[in-house]
Amino acid sequence: MLKARVITALVLLAVFLPVTLFAPVSGFGALIAFVLIFAAWEWARLLKLGRTGTLVYAAVAAAALVASMHLLSSSETSFYRASAVFWVIAVPFILLRKPTLTGRAWRGMLLVVGVILLIACWYALVSARILGVPFVLSLLLVVWFADIGAYFAGKALGRHKLAPNISPGKTWEGALGGWVLVMLLASVAIGSGACAPNLFSRLAGEMGWLRALLAITILVAFSVVGDLFESLLKRQAGVKDSSGLLPGHGGVLDRIDALLPVLPLAMLLLG
């Protein structure tokens, strides 16, 4: 398992790192779109659309992304806002009440929402890439550091379960450890001015140091929300991973679940 995980990680790095660093924005956007098509397929799979339905849904999501670029004016911010409404209002309700998401009403809504979330993710990553490679990496580091800090703090100190009926392994101590690590990263980035412009320097420049740290705290919180939401989807679908596309890592959604809320919220916070 560990060998497969390491090999998959190295392959992903070999593909994504050169494209992120050296490819033009159009090439970066094409790669992200390609990945998100598989995420759409997994989203439909978790909602139990069936083999044909999942393929059709992935095709519809791809067509919707292309259409949004060519047919909708000012579509980028609209997708960010729609995504934010879902994560800020609908998802906390879902996590508290735990409705059957594969039921007719909820599934219909989530199929529409899934397309919106993935398109918002694409716009956010491409817009961040236009702002520069350090900006893209700073967005990803918020989620990565929150995850790393949560893992080690949870292992060492975890006592109080965060959401035992959704994700038994997550603890409040782990979540706090992830937040502390991201705060350290943000403080160093803002204080040193290294690799600017990035998410941290932009937020500090527009809001001031303290408000920037509060905004980043919100992003860390919603990285946990995104993770918990996908965990609930998988639990109700009766699967451990969103798919087996990435040996040792699960599926694409398993890798980007925390990014789905963080990316559009970050772009909205930046105005």
C-alpha positions in Angstrom: 0.0 0.0 0.0 2.8 2.4 1.0 4.7 1.6 -2.2 1.7 2.2 -4.4 1.0 5.5 -2.6 4.6 6.7 -3.1 4.7 5.7 -6.7 1.4 7.5 -7.4 2.6 10.6 -5.6 5.8 10.7 -7.7 3.9 10.2 -10.9 1.5 13.0 -10.0 4.4 15.3 -9.1 6.2 14.5 -12.4 3.1 15.6 -14.3 1.7 18.5 -12.3 4.9 20.2 -11.1 6.3 20.9 -14.6 2.9 22.0 -16.0 2.3 24.3 -13.0 5.8 25.8 -13.2 6.5 26.1 -16.9 3.4 25.5 -19.0 1.4 28.5 -20.3 -1.9 29.2 -18.4 -3.8 27.5 -21.2 -1.9 24.3 -20.7 -2.4 24.5 -17.0 -6.1 25.1 -17.4 -6.4 22.1 -19.8 -4.7 19.8 -17.3 -7.0 21.0 -14.5 -10.1 20.5 -16.7 -9.0 17.0 -17.5 -8.6 16.1 -13.8 -11.9 17.7 -12.9 -13.8 15.6 -15.5 -12.7 12.5 -13.5 -13.8 14.3 -10.3 -17.2 14.8 -11.9 -17.4 11.1 -12.7 -16.6 10.3 -9.1 -19.2 12.8 -7.8 -21.9 11.0 -9.9 -20.6 7.6 -8.8 -21.0 8.6 -5.1 -24.6 9.7 -5.9 -25.2 6.3 -7.4 -26.1 7.3 -11.0 -24.9 4.0 -12.5 -22.2 3.3 -15.0 -23.9 5.1 -18.0 -25.1 7.9 -15.8 -21.7 8.7 -14.4 -20.2 8.9 -17.9 -23.0 11.2 -19.1 -22.6 13.4 -16.1 -18.9 13.8 -16.6 -19.5 14.8 -20.2 -22.2 17.3 -19.1 -19.8 18.8 -16.6 -17.1 19.2 -19.3 -19.6 20.8 -21.7 -20.8 23.1 -19.0 -17.2 24.3 -18.3 -16.6 25.0 -21.9 -20.0 26.8 -22.2 -19.3 28.9 -19.2 -16.1 30.2 -20.8 -17.7 31.1 -24.1 -21.4 31.9 -23.3 -21.6 33.5 -19.9 -20.2 37.0 -19.1 -18.7 37.6 -15.7 -19.2 33.9 -15.0 -16.2 33.5 -12.8 -17.5 35.5 -9.8 -21.0 34.0 -10.2 -19.6 30.5 -9.8 -17.6 31.6 -6.7 -20.7 33.0 -5.1 -22.9 30.0 -5.9 -20.2 27.7 -4.5 -19.9 29.8 -1.4 -23.6 29.7 -0.7 -23.5 25.9 -0.9 -20.5 25.6 1.5 -21.6 28.2 4.0 -25.3 27.5 4.2 -26.2 24.1 2.8 -23.3 22.0 3.9 -23.4 22.8 7.6 -27.1 21.9 7.5 -26.3 18.6 5.7 -23.5 17.8 8.2 -25.8 18.4 11.2 -29.0 16.7 9.9 -27.4 14.1 7.7 -30.2 13.7 5.2 -30.1 10.8 2.6 -28.1 12.5 -0.1 -29.0 9.9 -2.7 -32.7 10.5 -2.2 -34.5 12.0 -5.2 -34.6 15.6 -4.1 -31.1 15.9 -2.6 -29.5 13.9 -5.4 -31.0 16.2 -8.0 -29.8 19.3 -6.2 -26.3 17.8 -5.7 -25.9 16.9 -9.4 -26.4 20.5 -10.3 -24.3 21.7 -7.5 -21.5 19.3 -8.4 -21.0 20.9 -11.8 -21.0 24.4 -10.2 -18.4 23.4 -7.6 -16.0 21.9 -10.1 -16.3 24.8 -12.5 -15.7 27.2 -9.6 -12.6 25.1 -8.7 -11.3 25.4 -12.3 -11.8 29.1 -12.4 -10.1 29.7 -9.1 -7.0 27.6 -10.0 -6.6 29.2 -13.4 -7.1 32.7 -12.0 -4.5 31.9 -9.3 -2.1 30.7 -11.9 -2.5 34.0 -13.8 -1.4 35.7 -10.6 1.7 33.5 -10.5 3.0 30.2 -9.5 3.6 31.3 -5.8 0.0 32.3 -5.6 -1.2 28.9 -6.8 1.1 27.1 -4.4 0.0 29.3 -1.4 -3.6 28.3 -2.0 -2.7 24.6 -2.0 -0.4 25.0 1.0 -3.3 26.2 3.1 -5.1 22.8 2.6 -1.9 20.8 2.7 -0.6 22.3 5.9 -4.0 22.0 7.6 -4.1 18.4 6.6 -0.5 17.6 7.8 -0.9 19.5 11.0 -4.2 17.8 11.7 -2.7 14.3 11.1 0.2 14.7 13.4 -1.6 16.6 16.1 -4.4 14.2 16.0 -2.1 11.2 16.3 -0.2 12.8 19.3 -3.0 14.6 21.1 -6.3 13.5 19.7 -8.9 12.8 22.3 -12.2 14.5 21.4 -13.9 13.3 18.2 -14.8 16.1 15.8 -17.6 14.2 13.9 -17.7 10.6 15.1 -20.7 9.6 13.0 -19.1 11.0 9.8 -15.3 10.6 10.1 -14.3 8.8 13.3 -10.6 9.5 12.8 -10.9 13.3 13.0 -10.5 15.1 16.3 -10.8 18.7 17.6 -7.1 18.5 18.7 -6.1 17.6 15.1 -8.2 20.4 13.6 -6.6 22.8 16.0 -3.1 21.5 15.2 -3.8 22.0 11.5 -4.9 25.6 12.1 -1.8 26.3 14.2 0.5 25.1 11.4 -1.3 27.2 8.8 -1.1 30.3 11.1 2.7 29.7 11.4 3.0 29.5 7.6 0.9 32.6 7.1 2.8 34.6 9.7 6.1 33.7 8.2 5.0 34.5 4.7 3.5 37.8 5.7 6.3 38.8 7.9 9.1 37.9 5.5 7.4 38.9 2.3 8.8 35.8 0.7 7.5 34.6 -2.7 5.1 37.5 -3.0 2.6 37.9 -4.3 0.8 35.0 -2.7 -2.5 34.5 -0.9 -1.0 35.5 2.4 0.6 38.7 1.2 -2.4 39.7 -0.8 -4.8 39.3 2.1 -2.5 41.2 4.4 -2.1 44.0 1.9 -5.8 44.4 1.5 -7.0 43.6 5.1 -4.1 44.1 7.4 -2.3 41.4 9.3 -5.0 40.5 11.9 -7.9 40.4 9.4 -5.8 38.4 7.0 -5.2 35.7 9.7 -8.9 35.7 10.5 -9.6 35.2 6.8 -7.1 32.3 6.6 -8.7 30.8 9.7 -12.0 30.8 7.8 -10.3 29.0 4.9 -8.8 26.4 7.3 -12.3 25.8 8.8 -13.9 25.2 5.5 -11.1 22.8 4.4 -12.3 20.6 7.3 -15.9 21.2 6.2 -15.1 20.0 2.6 -13.4 16.9 4.0 -16.3 16.1 6.2 -18.8 16.5 3.4 -17.0 14.1 1.1 -16.7 11.7 4.0 -20.5 11.8 4.5 -21.0 11.2 0.8 -18.7 8.2 0.9 -20.3 6.8 4.0 -23.8 7.0 2.5 -22.5 5.5 -0.7 -20.9 2.6 1.2 -17.4 3.1 -0.2 -14.0 3.9 1.4 -12.7 6.0 -1.5 -14.4 8.1 -4.2 -12.7 5.7 -6.7 -9.6 3.7 -7.3 -8.1 6.0 -9.9 -5.1 6.9 -7.8 -3.6 3.8 -6.3 -2.8 4.2 -2.7 -4.7 7.6 -2.6 -8.2 6.7 -3.6 -9.8 9.0 -6.1 -9.5 12.6 -7.4 -12.2 13.8 -5.0 -10.3 12.3 -2.1 -7.4 14.6 -3.0 -9.4 17.8 -3.7 -12.3 17.6 -1.3 -10.9 20.2 1.0 -9.9 22.4 -2.0 -13.4 22.6 -3.3 -14.6 25.1 -0.7 -11.3 26.8 0.0 -10.5 27.9 -3.6 -13.6 29.9 -4.4 -13.9 31.3 -0.9 -10.3 32.5 -1.1 -10.9 34.2 -4.4 -14.0 35.9 -3.0 -12.1 37.1 0.1 -9.6 38.7 -2.3 -12.5 40.6 -4.0 
